């Protein structure tokens, strides 16, 4: 879909660097908020240095007084920089300095400290960074790594892609621009981090084939000693597909959840604290679960904000996470009006709401792959007479009941695949974290319903459990 809209360019590495830089500079001179994204610190430093040199020649940056940054680059009045460490003591208006914030340098002081103004503002939002912070925790902000790009939103993003990039980083990088995101794909660089065969290892590589390889490059590549079968198994497992779905959903809905928090009744400072918290990702995953349970978050979140204050709260996002979780244990409604949760393969909350078309398509593709994988795992288990199936009872001969049994059995199969359950007990060992506990409760209910459909009897009391999750008391 990117290629269909002329958002993928391919060529030699140096050619792609030049193309991305030229496009970035054109956007920047046109007054658009724009960023260059690369996957290595070396590329980022080179691009930042190149951008700054041109801005000095343009007269945008005044290099007569400079300070040195931790990576050897320099900053002066007029430079765009990015802060790399949270510091609540450094106030900028009603907010404070956060990791990932972008700024414009307005003054270089004799002691090496800098006066900064938030990027995009013509007045207000200023802060003085001490020389120690400048020397240790400040970067130029024209180019950033894929990791650092998380949380940045601009008008356009120009992304350098090579065979070493992982698909998680690719998704993050290609969702930074509100208006456009363009991939510049190097087709001539080998993947030095991977000793075995890689989907993009091809002397005749094209941009499309390199992207294919990147989409199959998940985190740390499998070692050369593992088999091709194992590679395909990992790439196609529900554990991997669910992780991809969660990653894409978080990127697709980030702006939406941030807007929801800002409109929830929190003060501006509290809202920004929540959005920049390390707990924000877990909180937004909880929002998606609540929405999959048909709760109206535009009404619910403000009500939970009003219910109790946040005096002396260290992590507002974490508190909101627990409040949402406690309020949405069950699907919205009651009795016959209660709708079944929107869950993929009975486990994974489906992302809804406004998002870009390409993100919606990426999510739909992974949703379909998860369902296909769950069906395949179940079919294999049935064909091989795997012992865990005895816990579900036999499939009924009646076609309607058999369809219900299969649907529940598929959820159990999906749980086993997601959490690598290999023993004869249908659900394996006790879950080890909160997310798995939620999935285990869903799989347990599916197991109970499959048994009930199979036997036509009530489920034994030993299989009955309480609410989907038990939460500690909340402040």
Secondary structure, DSSP 8 states (H G I E B T S, - for coil): -TGGGT-EEEE-HHHHHHHHHHHHHHHHHTT--EEEEESSHHHHHHHHHHHHHHHHHHTSSEEEEEEE-TTS-EEEET-EEEE-S-EEEEEETTEEE-TT-EEEEEEE-TTS-EEEEETT-SSS-EEEE-HHHHHHHEEESSEEEHHHHTT--EEEEEEEE-TT--HHHHHHHTTSEEEEEEEEEESS---TT--S--TT--TT--HHHHHHHHHT--SS---TTS-HHHHHHHHHSHHHHHHHHHHHHHHHHHHHHHHHHHTTT--HHHHHHHHTSTTHHHHHHHHHHHHHTT--HHHHHHHHHHHS--TT-S-HHHHHHHHHHHHTSS-SS-GGG-----EETTTEE---SS--HHHHHHHHHHHHHHHHHHHHHHHHHHHTT-GGGGGG----SSHHHHHHHHHHHHHHHHHHHHTT--SSSTT-S---SHHHHHHHHHHHHHHHHHHHHHHSS---GGG---SS-------
